[in-house]
Amino acid sequence: MWRNPSHPDRPLHAVVRPAGPELFAAIRAALSGEGPAVLPLTPGQDGSAVAALRPTHVDGEPRDGGQGVPPDVAVVIATSGSTGTPKGVMLSATALRASAASSLRRLGAVKGERWLCCLPVSHVSGLQVLVRAMLAETEPILHERFDPRAVLDSGADHVSMVPTQLHRLVELGADLSGFRTILLGGAAPRPGLLDEARELGASVVTTYGMSETCGGCVYDGRPLDHVDVKIGDDGLIRVSGPVLFSGYRSGGAAPFDGGWFVTSDLGELSGGQLRVLGRADDVINTGGEKVVAGAVAAVLSRHPAIADVAVVGLPDPEWGEAVVAAVVPADPVNPPTLAQVRAYCADRLPPYAAPRDLRLLSRLPLLPNGKPDLVRLKSGT
């Protein structure tokens, strides 16, 4: 047992390696209380995360200056860092189990069914695949990296993935009916992707959540059991329930409003169905008007000449910020022009929301969790 009455804090062990049996064993011990808390990191991620999150050990070796975590914390997840320095999201075994149990109930998943983990366990989406496997009393199928053919041949009943991965399976025209469930999260799927996947036999469930909610807590727009969602007067999505995190390891106080966690996402509720509009910190102030970058990207993604797109605000001497579209053309030989994109937006968006600049890319820079790397897009690197 890790407990030591003279040291009330629980040791925090950073485990720097891809998904595998040893990492699964460490996480299982952490959730059972038989081992220290775990900070899962992928190789190459460990430098800045170790410095910022101060684990007591790194791959079993004591580290000078490390600090433990509160006794109830089982896992610390380093945030993606899409808009700044990663913070450590502290998750209790109780919250992780509550999330996994609600997920299994909603999906109708039963004991003995196999789960495939082809996402980094350093992100909550990969971690929760392991927790669901634990509750299903099975060993997870662990892939160190995403390989479409290996995924198709895995024999798994359930899998969690990001839209980029599902897109690669759809490109193969593969039979996807072998999976009882494909949980899809991390980013909004491109238009048509869900229909294409379902035509190939896929049973896709879209998810919304984040590290602070132990991963997906809203499935196909509806909250999991015991999870409540509401929209505040500021338009931000708020979440309550047993799946919430215990606080941040670093980076300041957690944004709570009473018992509600205040997310950074704008949304709306209609008939109990949640629609996510985009991140509040992606709101672009241009010429005195506010533009939700995600809403513009959603419109542009339906343009027939655009295969992938992200929208950012960049400093502009006239407008304060200019709406800029980073576009991957469907046909690199015949890419869309700025004039064509603005014309497409004319009857779909307010005039001030149409992009004022267009950047053509061969592919969008992505974070390991499949989301566009906004820092790189804004810096032009």
C-alpha positions in Angstrom: 0.0 0.0 0.0 1.2 3.5 -0.7 -0.3 5.0 2.4 2.1 6.4 5.0 0.6 8.2 8.1 3.7 10.4 8.4 3.3 11.6 4.8 -0.4 12.3 4.0 0.2 13.2 0.4 0.1 10.3 -2.1 3.2 9.8 -4.2 2.8 10.8 -7.9 4.7 8.5 -10.4 5.2 9.8 -13.9 5.1 6.8 -16.3 6.7 7.7 -19.6 5.9 5.0 -22.2 3.3 4.1 -24.8 0.2 2.1 -23.9 1.1 -1.4 -22.7 0.6 -4.0 -19.9 2.9 -2.3 -17.5 1.1 1.1 -17.8 -2.3 -0.7 -17.5 -1.1 -2.4 -14.3 0.1 0.9 -12.8 -3.2 2.6 -13.5 -5.2 -0.4 -12.1 -3.1 -0.3 -8.9 -3.7 3.5 -8.7 -7.5 3.0 -9.0 -7.5 0.2 -6.5 -5.5 2.2 -3.9 -2.7 -0.4 -4.0 -0.2 1.8 -5.8 0.8 5.5 -6.1 -1.0 8.0 -8.2 0.0 7.9 -11.9 0.9 10.7 -14.3 0.8 8.9 -17.7 3.1 10.6 -20.3 4.1 9.6 -23.8 7.7 9.7 -24.9 8.6 13.2 -26.0 5.9 14.7 -23.8 7.8 14.3 -20.6 10.1 17.3 -20.5 7.7 20.2 -20.0 5.1 18.1 -18.2 7.5 16.8 -15.6 8.8 20.3 -15.0 5.3 21.8 -14.6 3.6 19.0 -12.7 6.5 17.9 -10.4 5.9 14.2 -9.9 7.7 12.5 -7.0 9.1 9.8 -9.3 9.8 9.4 -13.1 9.7 5.8 -14.3 10.3 4.6 -10.8 13.2 6.9 -10.0 12.8 9.5 -7.2 12.9 13.1 -8.4 14.2 16.0 -6.5 11.6 18.7 -5.9 8.6 16.4 -6.6 5.4 16.8 -4.6 2.7 14.3 -3.8 -1.0 14.7 -4.5 -4.1 14.6 -2.2 -4.9 11.0 -1.0 -8.1 10.7 -3.2 -6.3 11.5 -6.5 -5.5 8.4 -8.6 -4.4 9.9 -11.9 -3.1 13.2 -13.1 -3.7 14.1 -16.8 -1.5 16.8 -18.5 -3.8 19.0 -20.5 -3.2 19.3 -24.3 -1.7 22.7 -24.0 -3.6 24.0 -27.1 -3.7 27.5 -25.7 -0.9 27.6 -23.2 1.2 25.7 -20.6 -0.3 22.3 -19.7 -2.0 22.0 -16.4 -2.4 18.8 -14.4 -6.0 17.7 -14.1 -6.4 15.6 -10.9 -8.8 12.7 -11.1 -10.1 10.5 -8.3 -10.7 6.8 -8.7 -14.3 7.5 -7.7 -14.8 10.0 -10.6 -13.1 7.8 -13.1 -15.1 4.7 -12.1 -18.4 6.8 -12.2 -17.6 8.0 -15.7 -16.7 4.5 -17.0 -19.8 2.9 -15.4 -22.1 5.4 -16.9 -20.5 5.0 -20.2 -20.9 1.2 -20.1 -24.6 1.5 -19.1 -25.4 4.0 -21.9 -23.7 1.8 -24.5 -25.2 -1.4 -23.2 -21.7 -2.8 -22.9 -21.4 -6.0 -20.8 -18.7 -7.8 -18.9 -16.4 -9.8 -21.1 -16.5 -7.5 -24.1 -13.1 -6.3 -25.2 -12.0 -2.6 -25.5 -9.4 -1.4 -27.9 -7.1 1.4 -26.9 -5.5 3.1 -29.9 -5.3 6.6 -28.3 -2.5 7.9 -26.1 -3.2 7.0 -22.5 -1.7 10.4 -21.6 -5.0 11.8 -22.7 -8.2 11.1 -20.8 -9.9 9.5 -23.8 -7.2 6.8 -23.9 -7.1 6.5 -20.1 -10.9 5.9 -19.9 -10.7 3.0 -22.4 -8.5 1.2 -19.8 -10.9 2.1 -17.0 -13.9 0.7 -19.0 -12.0 -2.5 -19.6 -11.3 -2.8 -15.9 -15.0 -2.5 -15.1 -15.8 -4.9 -17.9 -13.4 -7.3 -16.2 -11.3 -7.8 -19.4 -7.8 -7.0 -20.5 -7.8 -4.1 -22.9 -6.3 -4.5 -26.4 -3.4 -2.0 -26.5 -1.9 -0.5 -29.6 1.1 1.7 -29.2 0.1 3.8 -32.3 -2.9 4.0 -34.6 -2.7 1.6 -37.5 -6.0 1.3 -39.5 -5.4 -2.4 -40.5 -4.4 -3.4 -37.0 -7.5 -1.7 -35.6 -9.7 -3.6 -38.1 -8.1 -6.9 -37.2 -8.1 -6.3 -33.4 -11.3 -8.3 -32.7 -12.4 -5.6 -30.2 -16.1 -5.0 -29.4 -15.7 -1.3 -28.6 -13.2 1.4 -29.5 -12.7 5.1 -28.8 -11.1 7.3 -31.5 -10.9 10.8 -32.9 -12.4 11.9 -36.2 -9.0 11.8 -38.0 -8.7 8.1 -37.2 -12.3 7.3 -38.2 -11.7 9.2 -41.5 -8.7 6.9 -42.2 -10.9 3.9 -41.7 -13.6 5.3 -44.0 -11.0 6.0 -46.6 -10.2 2.3 -46.7 -13.9 1.5 -47.4 -13.6 -1.1 -44.6 -16.4 -3.1 -43.0 -16.9 -1.3 -39.7 -19.8 -3.5 -38.4 -17.4 -5.6 -36.3 -17.4 -3.0 -33.6 -20.4 -2.8 -31.3 -19.5 0.8 -30.6 -17.2 3.5 -32.0 -16.9 6.3 -29.5 -16.0 9.5 -31.4 -14.7 12.6 -29.6 -11.9 15.1 -29.3 -13.0 17.3 -32.2 -16.0 17.9 -34.4 -16.2 15.4 -37.3 -16.1 16.8 -40.8 -19.5 17.0 -42.6 -20.5 13.6 -44.0 -18.1 11.5 -42.0 -20.7 10.0 -39.7 -23.0 9.1 -42.6 -20.1 7.6 -44.5 -19.0 5.5 -41.5 -22.6 4.3 -40.8 -22.9 3.3 -44.5 -19.9 1.0 -43.8 -21.8 -0.5 -40.8 -20.3 1.6 -38.0 -22.3 2.2 -34.8 -20.9 5.7 -34.0 -21.6 7.5 -30.7 -20.4 11.1 -30.6 -19.1 12.4 -27.3 -18.4 15.7 -25.6 -16.2 16.1 -22.6 -12.7 17.0 -21.4 -10.1 15.9 -18.9 -12.0 17.8 -16.1 -15.1 15.6 -16.7 -13.1 12.3 -16.9 -13.6 12.4 -20.7 -16.9 12.2 -22.5 -19.9 13.0 -20.3 -22.4 13.8 -23.0 -23.2 11.1 -25.6 -25.0 12.1 -28.9 -25.9 15.4 -27.2 -27.4 13.9 -24.0 -25.7 13.8 -20.6 -24.7 10.4 -19.1 -26.6 9.2 -16.0 -26.1 11.4 -13.0 -24.5 14.1 -15.1 -26.2 17.5 -15.5 -25.5 20.2 -18.1 -26.7 23.8 -18.3 -25.8 27.0 -20.1 -24.9 30.0 -18.1 -25.8 33.6 -18.8 -22.3 34.0 -20.4 -23.2 31.2 -22.9 -20.7 28.8 -21.4 -21.4 25.1 -20.8 -21.5 24.1 -17.2 -21.3 20.5 -16.0 -22.1 18.9 -12.6 -22.0 15.3 -11.3 -19.7 12.6 -9.9 -17.4 12.6 -12.9 -15.8 16.0 -12.1 -12.1 16.4 -11.3 -10.6 17.2 -8.0 -8.8 20.3 -9.1 -5.7 21.4 -10.9 -2.2 20.3 -10.1 -0.9 23.7 -11.3 -2.3 26.6 -13.2 -4.6 28.2 -10.6 -8.0 27.6 -9.2 -10.5 25.5 -11.0 -13.5 27.5 -12.5 -16.5 26.4 -10.4 -19.8 28.2 -10.1 -21.3 26.6 -7.0 -21.2 22.9 -7.7 -20.9 23.4 -11.5 -17.7 23.2 -13.5 -17.6 26.1 -15.9 -16.1 24.9 -19.2 -14.5 27.1 -21.8 -17.0 26.0 -24.4 -20.0 27.9 -25.7 -23.2 25.9 -26.2 -26.9 25.8 -26.4 -29.6 23.4 -25.1 -32.8 22.5 -26.9 -35.1 19.8 -25.6 -32.3 18.4 -23.4 -30.0 18.2 -26.4 -26.6 19.9 -26.1 -25.1 21.6 -29.1 -21.5 22.8 -28.7 -20.8 26.1 -30.6 -17.1 26.4 -30.0 -14.5 27.5 -27.5 -15.0 30.9 -25.8 -11.3 31.6 -26.1 -11.7 31.1 -29.8 -14.0 34.0 -30.1 -12.5 36.5 -32.5 -13.1 40.3 -31.9 -13.1 41.8 -35.4 -14.2 45.4 -36.0 -16.2 45.5 -32.8 -18.1 42.2 -33.6 -17.6 38.8 -32.0 -17.1 35.8 -34.2 -17.1 32.2 -32.9 -14.2 30.6 -34.8 -15.7 27.1 -34.6 -19.0 28.3 -36.2 -17.1 29.7 -39.1 -15.1 26.5 -39.5 -18.3 24.5 -39.4 -19.7 26.5 -42.4 -16.5 26.3 -44.4 -16.1 22.6 -43.8 -19.2 22.1 -46.0 -17.5 23.8 -49.0 -17.0 21.2 -51.7 -13.5 22.4 -52.4 -12.4 22.2 -48.7 -11.2 18.9 -47.2 -10.3 20.3 -43.8 -10.3 23.7 -42.1 -9.6 25.6 -38.9 -10.3 29.2 -38.2 -8.2 31.6 -36.0 -8.1 35.3 -35.2 -4.8 37.1 -36.0 -3.8 40.6 -35.1 -4.8 43.2 -37.6 -4.1 47.0 -37.5 -7.5 47.9 -39.0 -9.9 45.2 -37.5 -8.1 44.4 -34.3 -8.3 40.8 -35.2 -8.8 39.3 -38.7 -10.8 36.1 -39.3 -8.3 33.8 -41.0 -9.1 30.4 -42.5 -6.5 27.7 -42.7 -7.7 25.4 -45.4 -6.7 22.0 -46.7 -8.0 21.9 -50.3 -9.9 18.9 -51.5 -8.0 19.2 -54.8 -4.5 20.6 -54.2 -4.2 21.4 -57.9 -7.3 23.5 -57.9 -7.6 25.1 -54.4 -10.4 27.5 -53.5 -9.6 31.2 -53.6 -10.3 33.8 -50.9 -13.0 35.3 -53.2 -14.7 32.0 -53.6 -14.7 31.3 -49.9 -16.1 34.7 -49.1 -18.8 34.3 -51.7 -19.7 30.9 -50.2 -20.1 32.6 -46.8 -22.2 35.5 -48.1 -25.6 33.9 -47.4 -24.4 31.6 -44.6 -22.7 34.0 -42.2 -22.8 37.7 -41.2 -20.5 39.7 -43.5 -18.0 40.4 -40.6 -17.6 36.7 -40.0 -16.3 35.8 -43.5 -12.6 35.2 -43.6 -10.4 38.1 -44.6 -7.4 35.9 -45.3 -6.9 32.4 -46.5 -4.0 30.1 -45.8 -3.6 26.9 -47.9 -2.0 23.9 -46.1 -1.3 20.3 -47.1 -2.6 19.3 -43.7 -3.7 20.9 -40.4 -1.2 20.7 -37.5 -2.8 18.5 -34.9 -2.2 17.9 -31.2 -1.9 14.2 -30.1 -5.6 14.2 -29.1 -6.6 15.0 -32.7 -7.6 18.7 -32.2 -6.1 21.4 -34.3 -2.9 22.9 -32.8 -4.1 26.5 -32.5 -0.8 27.8 -31.2 1.0 26.6 -34.3 -1.8 27.9 -36.6 -1.6 31.4 -35.0 2.2 31.5 -35.1 2.3 30.3 -38.7 4.8 27.5 -37.9 
